[in-house]
């Protein structure tokens, strides 16, 4: 009996370039997190007192938004990866719905962060206020830019699924975009407790 050869998808998923970006971003944020932790240890009371001015509820809501949006991205990729020739149209449309949901949640995250920044700046707080707020603004604004780019990427992925541009064999662009969004989510999962909760 002849054996059927199965062609496995390249691993890891996505383009090689996106993995380089992921590693660079993890190292960059990792250094900032280490710098934050070291400075906090040297100025514990200052960091704890300043932390009280942050809105933990908003931070928690934003955490839920990003985690949920990452789940939606996973569902979108699953729809494309499991498609057959006969279900290409339906799979792309279903994936576009999941992507649109993720875009909406990512946009809500940005709106809430802008509201939070407005409140912080409205109190006269800037990068030079103290060490805590220097790190807080650097970390959260840097992350904000990543989320903004992520939403733009998701919009482009959404447009391609709407035009039935992906197949189960040709979806590396979708996987790369999904990987970037998961990176954004992971960074926030570390950033939120580090800056908003840990005392």
TIPA-144081 format. One record per atom (N, C-alpha, C, O): residue number from 1; residue in one letter; chain; atom name; y, x, z. Coordinates in steps of 0.1 Angstrom, whole numbers, plus 5000, padded with zeros to 4 digits. Atoms other than C-alpha are relative to their C-alpha. Layout:
N
(NUM a A CA (Y X Z));
...
//
This chain:
199
(1 x A N (4988 5008 5000));
(1 x A CA (5000 5000 5000));
(1 x A C (5012 5009 5000));
(1 x A O (5014 5018 5008));
(2 x A N (4987 4992 5001));
(2 x A CA (5034 5014 4990));
(2 x A C (5009 4997 5011));
(2 x A O (5010 4985 5015));
(3 x A N (4990 5002 4989));
(3 x A CA (5059 5019 5017));
(3 x A C (5014 4997 4995));
(3 x A O (5018 5003 4985));
(4 x A N (4987 5003 5004));
(4 x A CA (5093 5004 5014));
(4 x A C (5010 5009 5008));
(4 x A O (5010 5010 5020));
(5 x A N (4990 4991 4993));
(5 x A CA (5121 5029 5021));
(5 x A C (5012 4993 5003));
(5 x A O (5018 4986 4995));
(6 x A N (4987 5007 4996));
(6 x A CA (5151 5016 5040));
(6 x A C (5010 5011 5001));
(6 x A O (5008 5022 5007));
(7 x A N (4989 4991 5000));
(7 x A CA (5184 5033 5036));
(7 x A C (5009 4996 5012));
(7 x A O (5014 4985 5013));
(8 x A N (4992 5002 4988));
(8 x A CA (5202 5036 5069));
(8 x A C (5014 5003 4998));
(8 x A O (5018 5012 4990));
(9 x A N (4985 4998 5001));
(9 x A CA (5239 5033 5072));
(9 x A C (5004 5013 5006));
(9 x A O (4997 5017 5016));
(10 x A N (4996 4987 4994));
(10 x A CA (5257 5065 5079));
(10 x A C (5005 4998 5015));
(10 x A O (5011 4988 5018));
(11 x A N (4996 5001 4986));
(11 x A CA (5262 5072 5116));
(11 x A C (5007 5013 5004));
(11 x A O (5003 5023 5000));
(12 x A N (4994 5012 4994));
(12 x A CA (5286 5072 5133));
(12 x A C (5007 4992 4990));
(12 x A O (5010 4996 4979));
(13 x A N (4993 5009 5010));
(13 x A CA (5303 5042 5116));
(13 x A C (5014 5005 4998));
(13 x A O (5020 5012 5005));
(14 x A N (4987 4997 5003));
(14 x A CA (5336 5045 5099));
(14 x A C (5001 5013 4993));
(14 x A O (4992 5021 4991));
(15 x A N (4998 4988 5007));
(15 x A CA (5352 5074 5081));
(15 x A C (5001 5012 5010));
(15 x A O (5004 5010 5022));
(16 x A N (5000 4988 4992));
(16 x A CA (5351 5110 5094));
(16 x A C (5014 5002 5006));
(16 x A O (5016 5006 5017));
(17 x A N (4986 4998 4996));
(17 x A CA (5389 5110 5096));
(17 x A C (5004 4992 5012));
(17 x A O (5011 4997 5021));
(18 x A N (4996 5008 4989));
(18 x A CA (5391 5082 5121));
(18 x A C (4994 5006 5013));
(18 x A O (5000 5004 5024));
(19 x A N (5006 4994 4988));
(19 x A CA (5368 5101 5145));
(19 x A C (5009 5012 5004));
(19 x A O (5010 5015 5016));
(20 x A N (4990 4989 4997));
(20 x A CA (5392 5131 5143));
(20 x A C (5012 4994 5008));
(20 x A O (5016 5000 5018));
(21 x A N (4989 5007 4994));
(21 x A CA (5420 5107 5152));
(21 x A C (4996 4996 5014));
(21 x A O (5004 4998 5024));
(22 x A N (5004 5004 4987));
(22 x A CA (5400 5093 5181));
(22 x A C (4999 5011 5010));
(22 x A O (5004 5010 5021));
(23 x A N (5001 4989 4991));
(23 x A CA (5392 5127 5195));
(23 x A C (5014 5006 5004));
(23 x A O (5016 5009 5016));
(24 x A N (4986 4995 4998));
(24 x A CA (5429 5138 5192));
(24 x A C (5007 4991 5010));
(24 x A O (5013 4996 5020));
(25 x A N (4994 5010 4991));
(25 x A CA (5441 5106 5209));
(25 x A C (4994 5001 5014));
(25 x A O (5002 5000 5024));
(26 x A N (5006 4999 4987));
(26 x A CA (5416 5109 5237));
(26 x A C (5004 5012 5008));
(26 x A O (5007 5011 5020));
(27 x A N (4996 4987 4994));
(27 x A CA (5426 5145 5244));
(27 x A C (5015 4998 5005));
(27 x A O (5019 5002 5016));
(28 x A N (4986 5001 4997));
(28 x A CA (5463 5136 5243));
(28 x A C (5002 4991 5012));
(28 x A O (5009 4994 5021));
(29 x A N (4999 5009 4989));
(29 x A CA (5460 5106 5266));
(29 x A C (4994 5005 5012));
(29 x A O (4999 5003 5024));
(30 x A N (5007 4994 4988));
(30 x A CA (5436 5125 5288));
(30 x A C (5009 5009 5007));
(30 x A O (5009 5010 5019));
(31 x A N (4990 4990 4994));
(31 x A CA (5462 5152 5294));
(31 x A C (5011 4992 5007));
(31 x A O (5015 4997 5018));
(32 x A N (4990 5007 4993));
(32 x A CA (5488 5126 5302));
(32 x A C (4995 4993 5013));
(32 x A O (5002 4993 5023));
(33 x A N (5006 5006 4988));
(33 x A CA (5464 5108 5326));
(33 x A C (4998 5011 5011));
(33 x A O (5001 5008 5023));
(34 x A N (5002 4990 4991));
(34 x A CA (5456 5141 5343));
(34 x A C (5014 5004 5006));
(34 x A O (5015 5006 5018));
(35 x A N (4986 4997 4995));
(35 x A CA (5494 5149 5346));
(35 x A C (5005 4990 5009));
(35 x A O (5011 4993 5019));
(36 x A N (4996 5011 4991));
(36 x A CA (5500 5115 5361));
(36 x A C (4993 5001 5013));
(36 x A O (4999 5000 5024));
(37 x A N (5008 4999 4987));
(37 x A CA (5472 5119 5387));
(37 x A C (5005 5012 5008));
(37 x A O (5006 5010 5020));
(38 x A N (4995 4988 4993));
(38 x A CA (5484 5154 5396));
(38 x A C (5014 4997 5007));
(38 x A O (5016 5001 5018));
(39 x A N (4987 5003 4995));
(39 x A CA (5520 5142 5400));
(39 x A C (5000 4990 5011));
(39 x A O (5007 4990 5021));
(40 x A N (5001 5010 4989));
(40 x A CA (5510 5112 5420));
(40 x A C (4995 5005 5013));
(40 x A O (4999 5001 5024));
(41 x A N (5006 4994 4988));
(41 x A CA (5490 5133 5444));
(41 x A C (5012 5007 5008));
(41 x A O (5012 5008 5020));
(42 x A N (4989 4993 4994));
(42 x A CA (5522 5153 5450));
(42 x A C (5011 4991 5005));
(42 x A O (5020 4996 5013));
(43 x A N (4989 5009 4996));
(43 x A CA (5545 5123 5454));
(43 x A C (4994 4986 5002));
(43 x A O (4998 4976 4997));
(44 x A N (5008 5012 4997));
(44 x A CA (5521 5096 5468));
(44 x A C (5009 4988 5004));
(44 x A O (5008 4977 4998));
(45 x A N (4992 5011 4995));
(45 x A CA (5547 5075 5486));
(45 x A C (5010 4995 4989));
(45 x A O (5012 4983 4987));
(46 x A N (4991 5003 5010));
(46 x A CA (5572 5076 5457));
(46 x A C (4992 4992 4989));
(46 x A O (4997 4981 4984));
(47 x A N (5008 5007 5010));
(47 x A CA (5544 5065 5432));
(47 x A C (4996 4986 5005));
(47 x A O (4997 4976 4998));
(48 x A N (5004 5013 4995));
(48 x A CA (5532 5037 5455));
(48 x A C (5011 4990 5001));
(48 x A O (5010 4978 4998));
(49 x A N (4988 5009 4999));
(49 x A CA (5567 5023 5462));
(49 x A C (5005 4996 4986));
(49 x A O (5008 4984 4984));
(50 x A N (4996 5003 5014));
(50 x A CA (5576 5025 5425));
(50 x A C (4991 4990 4993));
(50 x A O (4995 4981 4986));
(51 x A N (5010 5009 5006));
(51 x A CA (5544 5008 5415));
(51 x A C (5002 4985 5004));
(51 x A O (4998 4977 4996));
(52 x A N (4997 5014 4995));
(52 x A CA (5554 4977 5435));
(52 x A C (5009 4993 4991));
(52 x A O (5010 4980 4991));
(53 x A N (4990 5007 5009));
(53 x A CA (5581 4970 5409));
(53 x A C (4993 4995 4987));
(53 x A O (5000 4988 4979));
(54 x A N (5007 5004 5012));
(54 x A CA (5555 4965 5382));
(54 x A C (4993 4986 5002));
(54 x A O (4990 4982 5013));
(55 x A N (5007 5013 5000));
(55 x A CA (5540 4931 5373));
(55 x A C (4985 5001 4997));
(55 x A O (4981 5003 4986));
(56 x A N (5014 4998 5002));
(56 x A CA (5503 4934 5379));
(56 x A C (4994 4988 4993));
(56 x A O (4984 4990 4985));
(57 x A N (5005 5012 5007));
(57 x A CA (5497 4898 5366));
(57 x A C (5001 5002 4985));
(57 x A O (4992 4999 4978));
(58 x A N (4998 4998 5015));
(58 x A CA (5512 4907 5332));
(58 x A C (4990 5011 4995));
(58 x A O (4984 5009 4985));
(59 x A N (5009 4989 5003));
(59 x A CA (5491 4939 5332));
(59 x A C (4986 4995 4999));
(59 x A O (4978 4999 4990));
(60 x A N (5014 5006 5000));
(60 x A CA (5459 4919 5340));
(60 x A C (4998 4991 4987));
(60 x A O (4988 4992 4981));
(61 x A N (5000 5009 5012));
(61 x A CA (5467 4893 5313));
(61 x A C (4998 5009 4987));
(61 x A O (4990 5005 4978));
(62 x A N (5001 4991 5011));
(62 x A CA (5472 4921 5288));
(62 x A C (4986 5007 4998));
(62 x A O (4981 5009 4987));
(63 x A N (5013 4995 5000));
(63 x A CA (5439 4936 5298));
(63 x A C (4990 4990 4994));
(63 x A O (4982 4994 4986));
(64 x A N (5009 5011 5005));
(64 x A CA (5421 4903 5291));
(64 x A C (5003 4998 4985));
(64 x A O (4993 4996 4977));
(65 x A N (4997 5002 5015));
(65 x A CA (5439 4900 5257));
(65 x A C (4993 5011 4992));
(65 x A O (4988 5008 4981));
(66 x A N (5005 4989 5008));
(66 x A CA (5428 4934 5245));
(66 x A C (4984 5000 5001));
(66 x A O (4978 5002 4990));
(67 x A N (5014 5000 4999));
(67 x A CA (5392 4931 5258));
(67 x A C (4994 4989 4991));
(67 x A O (4985 4990 4984));
(68 x A N (5004 5011 5008));
(68 x A CA (5389 4897 5242));
(68 x A C (5001 5003 4985));
(68 x A O (4993 4999 4977));
(69 x A N (4997 4997 5014));
(69 x A CA (5404 4909 5209));
(69 x A C (4989 5010 4995));
(69 x A O (4985 5009 4984));
(70 x A N (5010 4990 5005));
(70 x A CA (5379 4938 5208));
(70 x A C (4986 4992 4998));
(70 x A O (4979 4996 4989));
(71 x A N (5012 5008 5002));
(71 x A CA (5351 4912 5212));
(71 x A C (5001 4993 4986));
(71 x A O (4991 4992 4979));
(72 x A N (4998 5007 5013));
(72 x A CA (5365 4893 5182));
(72 x A C (4998 5010 4988));
(72 x A O (4993 5006 4978));
(73 x A N (5002 4990 5010));
(73 x A CA (5366 4926 5162));
(73 x A C (4985 5002 4998));
(73 x A O (4980 5004 4987));
(74 x A N (5015 4998 5001));
(74 x A CA (5329 4931 5170));
(74 x A C (4994 4989 4992));
(74 x A O (4985 4992 4984));
(75 x A N (5006 5012 5008));
(75 x A CA (5321 4896 5157));
(75 x A C (5003 5001 4985));
(75 x A O (4995 4997 4977));
(76 x A N (4996 4999 5014));
(76 x A CA (5340 4903 5125));
(76 x A C (4991 5010 4993));
(76 x A O (4987 5007 4982));
(77 x A N (5008 4990 5006));
(77 x A CA (5321 4935 5118));
(77 x A C (4986 4995 4999));
(77 x A O (4979 4997 4989));
(78 x A N (5014 5006 5001));
(78 x A CA (5288 4917 5126));
(78 x A C (4998 4991 4989));
(78 x A O (4988 4991 4982));
(79 x A N (5001 5009 5011));
(79 x A CA (5296 4890 5101));
(79 x A C (4999 5007 4987));
(79 x A O (4991 5003 4978));
(80 x A N (5001 4993 5012));
(80 x A CA (5301 4915 5074));
(80 x A C (4987 5008 4999));
(80 x A O (4981 5008 4988));
(81 x A N (5012 4992 5001));
(81 x A CA (5272 4938 5083));
(81 x A C (4987 4991 4998));
(81 x A O (4977 4996 4992));
(82 x A N (5012 5009 5001));
(82 x A CA (5247 4908 5084));
(82 x A C (5001 4992 4987));
(82 x A O (4992 4983 4985));
(83 x A N (4999 5008 5012));
(83 x A CA (5259 4893 5051));
(83 x A C (4989 5003 4990));
(83 x A O (4983 5014 4989));
(84 x A N (5009 4998 5011));
(84 x A CA (5236 4888 5021));
(84 x A C (5008 4998 4987));
(84 x A O (5020 4994 4988));
(85 x A N (4993 5002 5013));
(85 x A CA (5245 4886 4984));
(85 x A C (5005 4985 4999));
(85 x A O (5016 4983 4994));
(86 x A N (4996 5014 5001));
(86 x A CA (5246 4848 4987));
(86 x A C (5010 4995 5010));
(86 x A O (5016 4985 5009));
(87 x A N (4991 5004 4990));
(87 x A CA (5267 4847 5018));
(87 x A C (5013 5008 5001));
(87 x A O (5020 5008 5011));
(88 x A N (4989 4991 5000));
(88 x A CA (5294 4872 5008));
(88 x A C (5013 4992 5003));
(88 x A O (5021 4996 5011));
(89 x A N (4988 5008 4998));
(89 x A CA (5321 4845 5006));
(89 x A C (5002 4995 5014));
(89 x A O (5012 4997 5021));
(90 x A N (5000 5006 4987));
(90 x A CA (5312 4828 5038));
(90 x A C (5002 5011 5011));
(90 x A O (5009 5009 5021));
(91 x A N (4999 4989 4990));
(91 x A CA (5308 4861 5057));
(91 x A C (5014 5006 5001));
(91 x A O (5019 5008 5012));
(92 x A N (4986 4995 5000));
(92 x A CA (5342 4874 5046));
(92 x A C (5010 4990 5006));
(92 x A O (5019 4994 5014));
(93 x A N (4991 5011 4995));
(93 x A CA (5359 4841 5055));
(93 x A C (4998 5000 5015));
(93 x A O (5008 4999 5023));
(94 x A N (5003 5000 4986));
(94 x A CA (5342 4841 5089));
(94 x A C (5006 5012 5007));
(94 x A O (5012 5011 5018));
(95 x A N (4994 4988 4995));
(95 x A CA (5352 4877 5095));
(95 x A C (5015 4999 5001));
(95 x A O (5021 5004 5010));
(96 x A N (4985 5001 5000));
(96 x A CA (5388 4869 5085));
(96 x A C (5005 4991 5012));
(96 x A O (5015 4994 5017));
(97 x A N (4996 5008 4989));
(97 x A CA (5389 4842 5112));
(97 x A C (4999 5008 5013));
(97 x A O (5008 5006 5022));
(98 x A N (5001 4992 4988));
(98 x A CA (5377 4866 5139));
(98 x A C (5011 5010 5000));
(98 x A O (5017 5013 5011));
(99 x A N (4990 4990 5001));
(99 x A CA (5402 4892 5127));
(99 x A C (5014 4993 5003));
(99 x A O (5022 4999 5010));
(100 x A N (4988 5007 4998));
(100 x A CA (5430 4866 5127));
(100 x A C (5002 4998 5015));
(100 x A O (5013 4999 5020));
(101 x A N (4999 5003 4986));
(101 x A CA (5422 4857 5163));
(101 x A C (5003 5013 5008));
(101 x A O (5011 5013 5017));
(102 x A N (4997 4987 4993));
(102 x A CA (5423 4894 5173));
(102 x A C (5015 5004 4997));
(102 x A O (5021 5009 5006));
(103 x A N (4986 4997 5003));
(103 x A CA (5457 4898 5155));
(103 x A C (5009 4992 5009));
(103 x A O (5019 4997 5014));
(104 x A N (4992 5009 4991));
(104 x A CA (5471 4868 5175));
(104 x A C (5000 5006 5014));
(104 x A O (5011 5007 5020));
(105 x A N (5000 4995 4986));
(105 x A CA (5459 4883 5208));
(105 x A C (5007 5014 5001));
(105 x A O (5014 5016 5011));
(106 x A N (4993 4987 5000));
(106 x A CA (5472 4918 5199));
(106 x A C (5015 4997 5000));
(106 x A O (5023 5005 5006));
(107 x A N (4985 5003 5000));
(107 x A CA (5506 4902 5191));
(107 x A C (5005 4995 5013));
(107 x A O (5016 4998 5017));
(108 x A N (4997 5005 4987));
(108 x A CA (5506 4884 5224));
(108 x A C (5002 5012 5010));
(108 x A O (5011 5012 5018));
(109 x A N (4999 4988 4991));
(109 x A CA (5500 4918 5241));
(109 x A C (5014 5006 4998));
(109 x A O (5021 5010 5007));
(110 x A N (4988 4994 5003));
(110 x A CA (5530 4932 5223));
(110 x A C (5012 4992 5006));
(110 x A O (5022 4998 5011));
(111 x A N (4990 5008 4994));
(111 x A CA (5552 4903 5233));
(111 x A C (5001 5001 5015));
(111 x A O (5012 5002 5020));
(112 x A N (5000 4999 4986));
(112 x A CA (5542 4905 5269));
(112 x A C (5006 5014 5004));
(112 x A O (5013 5015 5014));
(113 x A N (4996 4986 4997));
(113 x A CA (5548 4943 5269));
(113 x A C (5015 5001 4998));
(113 x A O (5023 5007 5006));
(114 x A N (4985 5000 5002));
(114 x A CA (5583 4938 5254));
(114 x A C (5007 4993 5011));
(114 x A O (5018 4997 5015));
(115 x A N (4995 5008 4989));
(115 x A CA (5590 4912 5281));
(115 x A C (5001 5009 5013));
(115 x A O (5011 5009 5020));
(116 x A N (5001 4991 4989));
(116 x A CA (5579 4937 5307));
(116 x A C (5010 5012 4999));
(116 x A O (5017 5015 5009));
(117 x A N (4990 4989 5002));
(117 x A CA (5600 4966 5292));
(117 x A C (5014 4995 5002));
(117 x A O (5022 5002 5008));
(118 x A N (4987 5006 4999));
(118 x A CA (5630 4943 5291));
(118 x A C (5003 4998 5015));
(118 x A O (5015 5001 5019));
(119 x A N (4997 5002 4986));
(119 x A CA (5626 4935 5328));
(119 x A C (5002 5013 5007));
(119 x A O (5011 5015 5015));
(120 x A N (4999 4987 4994));
(120 x A CA (5621 4972 5337));
(120 x A C (5014 5006 4997));
(120 x A O (5021 5011 5006));
(121 x A N (4987 4994 5004));
(121 x A CA (5652 4983 5317));
(121 x A C (5011 4992 5006));
(121 x A O (5022 4997 5008));
(122 x A N (4990 5009 4995));
(122 x A CA (5671 4953 5330));
(122 x A C (5004 5004 5015));
(122 x A O (5015 5001 5020));
(123 x A N (4997 4996 4986));
(123 x A CA (5668 4968 5365));
(123 x A C (5006 5014 5000));
(123 x A O (5008 5020 5011));
(124 x A N (4994 4986 5000));
(124 x A CA (5684 5001 5353));
(124 x A C (4990 5011 5000));
(124 x A O (4994 5023 5002));
(125 x A N (5010 4990 5000));
(125 x A CA (5651 5019 5352));
(125 x A C (4999 5007 4987));
(125 x A O (4998 5001 4977));
(126 x A N (5001 4992 5012));
(126 x A CA (5648 5047 5327));
(126 x A C (4989 5011 5002));
(126 x A O (4983 5012 5013));
(127 x A N (5009 4989 4999));
(127 x A CA (5626 5078 5320));
(127 x A C (5005 5010 5011));
(127 x A O (4997 5017 5017));
(128 x A N (4995 4990 4990));
(128 x A CA (5649 5098 5344));
(128 x A C (5001 4994 5014));
(128 x A O (5006 5000 5023));
(129 x A N (4999 5006 4987));
(129 x A CA (5647 5073 5373));
(129 x A C (4992 5008 5011));
(129 x A O (4997 5012 5021));
(130 x A N (5008 4991 4992));
(130 x A CA (5618 5092 5389));
(130 x A C (4987 5003 4993));
(130 x A O (4985 4999 4981));
(131 x A N (5012 4995 5007));
(131 x A CA (5585 5108 5381));
(131 x A C (4990 4989 4996));
(131 x A O (4984 4989 4985));
(132 x A N (5009 5011 5003));
(132 x A CA (5565 5076 5383));
(132 x A C (5004 4993 4987));
(132 x A O (4996 4991 4978));
(133 x A N (4996 5008 5012));
(133 x A CA (5586 5057 5358));
(133 x A C (5001 5009 4988));
(133 x A O (5000 5004 4977));
(134 x A N (5001 4991 5012));
(134 x A CA (5587 5088 5335));
(134 x A C (4986 4998 4994));
(134 x A O (4985 4996 4982));
(135 x A N (5014 5001 5005));
(135 x A CA (5549 5086 5333));
(135 x A C (4997 4986 4995));
(135 x A O (4991 4984 4985));
(136 x A N (5003 5014 5004));
(136 x A CA (5548 5048 5332));
(136 x A C (5006 4997 4986));
(136 x A O (4999 4991 4978));
(137 x A N (4993 5003 5013));
(137 x A CA (5573 5046 5303));
(137 x A C (4993 5008 4989));
(137 x A O (4991 5003 4978));
(138 x A N (5006 4991 5010));
(138 x A CA (5557 5075 5284));
(138 x A C (4986 4994 4996));
(138 x A O (4983 4992 4984));
(139 x A N (5013 5005 5003));
(139 x A CA (5522 5061 5287));
(139 x A C (5000 4986 4994));
(139 x A O (4993 4984 4984));
(140 x A N (5001 5014 5006));
(140 x A CA (5529 5024 5281));
(140 x A C (5007 4999 4987));
(140 x A O (5003 4991 4978));
(141 x A N (4993 5000 5013));
(141 x A CA (5554 5030 5253));
(141 x A C (4992 5007 4989));
(141 x A O (4992 5002 4978));
(142 x A N (5009 4994 5009));
(142 x A CA (5530 5054 5236));
(142 x A C (4989 4991 4996));
(142 x A O (4985 4990 4985));
(143 x A N (5011 5010 5002));
(143 x A CA (5502 5029 5240));
(143 x A C (5005 4988 4992));
(143 x A O (4998 4983 4983));
(144 x A N (4994 5012 5008));
(144 x A CA (5525 5001 5227));
(144 x A C (5001 5004 4985));
(144 x A O (4998 4995 4977));
(145 x A N (4999 4996 5014));
(145 x A CA (5531 5021 5195));
(145 x A C (4986 5000 4994));
(145 x A O (4984 4996 4982));
(146 x A N (5014 5001 5005));
(146 x A CA (5493 5024 5191));
(146 x A C (4995 4986 4997));
(146 x A O (4989 4983 4987));
(147 x A N (5004 5014 5003));
(147 x A CA (5488 4987 5195));
(147 x A C (5007 4994 4988));
(147 x A O (5001 4987 4980));
(148 x A N (4992 5005 5012));
(148 x A CA (5516 4980 5170));
(148 x A C (4993 5005 4987));
(148 x A O (4991 4997 4978));
(149 x A N (5007 4995 5011));
(149 x A CA (5498 5002 5145));
(149 x A C (4987 4993 4998));
(149 x A O (4983 4990 4987));
(150 x A N (5013 5007 5000));
(150 x A CA (5465 4986 5154));
(150 x A C (5001 4986 4994));
(150 x A O (4993 4982 4986));
(151 x A N (4998 5014 5005));
(151 x A CA (5479 4951 5146));
(151 x A C (5002 5001 4985));
(151 x A O (4997 4993 4977));
(152 x A N (4997 4998 5015));
(152 x A CA (5492 4964 5112));
(152 x A C (4986 5002 4993));
(152 x A O (4984 4997 4982));
(153 x A N (5013 4997 5006));
(153 x A CA (5457 4978 5105));
(153 x A C (4992 4987 4999));
(153 x A O (4985 4984 4989));
(154 x A N (5007 5012 5000));
(154 x A CA (5441 4945 5115));
(154 x A C (5005 4990 4989));
(154 x A O (4997 4983 4983));
(155 x A N (4995 5008 5010));
(155 x A CA (5464 4926 5092));
(155 x A C (4995 5004 4986));
(155 x A O (4992 4995 4978));
(156 x A N (5005 4996 5013));
(156 x A CA (5453 4947 5063));
(156 x A C (4985 4997 4998));
(156 x A O (4981 4994 4987));
(157 x A N (5014 5004 5000));
(157 x A CA (5417 4942 5072));
(157 x A C (4998 4985 4997));
(157 x A O (4989 4981 4990));
(158 x A N (5000 5014 5002));
(158 x A CA (5423 4905 5074));
(158 x A C (5002 4996 4985));
(158 x A O (4995 4988 4980));
(159 x A N (4996 5003 5014));
(159 x A CA (5439 4904 5039));
(159 x A C (4988 5004 4991));
(159 x A O (4985 4997 4981));
(160 x A N (5011 4996 5008));
(160 x A CA (5409 4923 5025));
(160 x A C (4988 4990 5001));
(160 x A O (4981 4987 4991));
(161 x A N (5011 5009 4999));
(161 x A CA (5384 4899 5040));
(161 x A C (5003 4986 4993));
(161 x A O (4994 4980 4988));
(162 x A N (4996 5013 5006));
(162 x A CA (5404 4869 5027));
(162 x A C (4997 5001 4985));
(162 x A O (4995 4991 4978));
(163 x A N (5002 4998 5014));
(163 x A CA (5399 4884 4992));
(163 x A C (4985 5004 4997));
(163 x A O (4982 5009 4986));
(164 x A N (5015 4997 5001));
(164 x A CA (5361 4889 4998));
(164 x A C (4998 5015 4996));
(164 x A O (4990 5018 4988));
(165 x A N (5001 4986 5004));
(165 x A CA (5366 4927 4997));
(165 x A C (4990 5008 5007));
(165 x A O (4988 5020 5003));
(166 x A N (5010 4992 4993));
(166 x A CA (5338 4937 5020));
(166 x A C (4986 4995 4997));
(166 x A O (4984 4983 4995));
(167 x A N (5014 5004 5001));
(167 x A CA (5300 4938 5016));
(167 x A C (4993 5008 5012));
(167 x A O (4999 5016 5018));
(168 x A N (5007 4994 4989));
(168 x A CA (5274 4949 5041));
(168 x A C (4998 5015 4997));
(168 x A O (4996 5023 5006));
(169 x A N (5002 4986 5004));
(169 x A CA (5270 4982 5021));
(169 x A C (5014 5007 4999));
(169 x A O (5014 5019 5000));
(170 x A N (4986 4994 5002));
(170 x A CA (5308 4988 5017));
(170 x A C (5010 4994 5010));
(170 x A O (5017 4985 5006));
(171 x A N (4991 5005 4990));
(171 x A CA (5326 4982 5049));
(171 x A C (5005 5011 5010));
(171 x A O (5008 5008 5021));
(172 x A N (4996 4989 4992));
(172 x A CA (5335 5016 5062));
(172 x A C (5015 4999 5004));
(172 x A O (5019 5003 5015));
(173 x A N (4986 5002 4997));
(173 x A CA (5372 5007 5061));
(173 x A C (5001 4990 5012));
(173 x A O (5010 4992 5021));
(174 x A N (5000 5010 4989));
(174 x A CA (5365 4977 5084));
(174 x A C (4995 5007 5013));
(174 x A O (5001 5005 5023));
(175 x A N (5005 4993 4989));
(175 x A CA (5345 4999 5107));
(175 x A C (5010 5010 5006));
(175 x A O (5011 5011 5018));
(176 x A N (4990 4990 4995));
(176 x A CA (5372 5025 5109));
(176 x A C (5012 4993 5007));
(176 x A O (5016 4997 5018));
(177 x A N (4990 5008 4994));
(177 x A CA (5398 4998 5117));
(177 x A C (4996 4995 5014));
(177 x A O (5003 4995 5023));
(178 x A N (5005 5005 4988));
(178 x A CA (5376 4984 5143));
(178 x A C (4999 5011 5011));
(178 x A O (5002 5008 5023));
(179 x A N (5001 4989 4991));
(179 x A CA (5370 5018 5159));
(179 x A C (5014 5003 5006));
(179 x A O (5015 5006 5018));
(180 x A N (4987 4997 4995));
(180 x A CA (5407 5024 5161));
(180 x A C (5005 4989 5011));
(180 x A O (5010 4993 5021));
(181 x A N (4996 5011 4990));
(181 x A CA (5412 4990 5179));
(181 x A C (4993 5002 5013));
(181 x A O (4998 4999 5023));
(182 x A N (5008 4998 4988));
(182 x A CA (5384 4998 5203));
(182 x A C (5006 5011 5008));
(182 x A O (5006 5011 5021));
(183 x A N (4993 4989 4993));
(183 x A CA (5402 5031 5211));
(183 x A C (5012 4995 5007));
(183 x A O (5014 4999 5019));
(184 x A N (4988 5005 4993));
(184 x A CA (5434 5012 5219));
(184 x A C (4996 4992 5012));
(184 x A O (5003 4993 5022));
(185 x A N (5005 5007 4989));
(185 x A CA (5414 4989 5241));
(185 x A C (4996 5009 5012));
(185 x A O (4999 5007 5023));
(186 x A N (5005 4991 4990));
(186 x A CA (5397 5017 5259));
(186 x A C (5011 5007 5008));
(186 x A O (5010 5009 5020));
(187 x A N (4989 4993 4993));
(187 x A CA (5429 5036 5266));
(187 x A C (5007 4991 5010));
(187 x A O (5011 4995 5021));
(188 x A N (4994 5009 4990));
(188 x A CA (5444 5005 5282));
(188 x A C (4992 4997 5012));
(188 x A O (4997 4995 5023));
(189 x A N (5009 5002 4989));
(189 x A CA (5413 4999 5303));
(189 x A C (5002 5011 5010));
(189 x A O (5000 5009 5022));
(190 x A N (4997 4989 4991));
(190 x A CA (5420 5033 5318));
(190 x A C (5014 5000 5006));
(190 x A O (5016 5002 5017));
(191 x A N (4986 5000 4996));
(191 x A CA (5458 5030 5319));
(191 x A C (5003 4989 5010));
(191 x A O (5010 4992 5019));
(192 x A N (4996 5012 4991));
(192 x A CA (5460 4996 5336));
(192 x A C (4997 5003 5015));
(192 x A O (5006 5002 5023));
(193 x A N (5002 4997 4985));
(193 x A CA (5442 5005 5369));
(193 x A C (5007 5012 5005));
(193 x A O (5011 5013 5016));
(194 x A N (4994 4987 4996));
(194 x A CA (5456 5040 5369));
(194 x A C (5014 4998 5004));
(194 x A O (5019 5003 5014));
(195 x A N (4986 5001 4998));
(195 x A CA (5492 5029 5367));
(195 x A C (5004 4988 5008));
(195 x A O (5013 4988 5016));
(196 x A N (4996 5013 4994));
(196 x A CA (5492 4993 5380));
(196 x A C (4993 4998 5013));
(196 x A O (4999 4991 5022));
(197 x A N (5008 5005 4988));
(197 x A CA (5465 4991 5407));
(197 x A C (4998 5011 5010));
(197 x A O (5000 5009 5022));
(198 x A N (5004 4990 4990));
(198 x A CA (5453 5024 5422));
(198 x A C (5012 5005 5009));
(198 x A O (5022 5008 5004));
(199 x A N (4990 4996 4991));
(199 x A CA (5472 5032 5453));
(199 x A C (4995 5011 5009));
(199 x A O (5002 5016 5018));
//
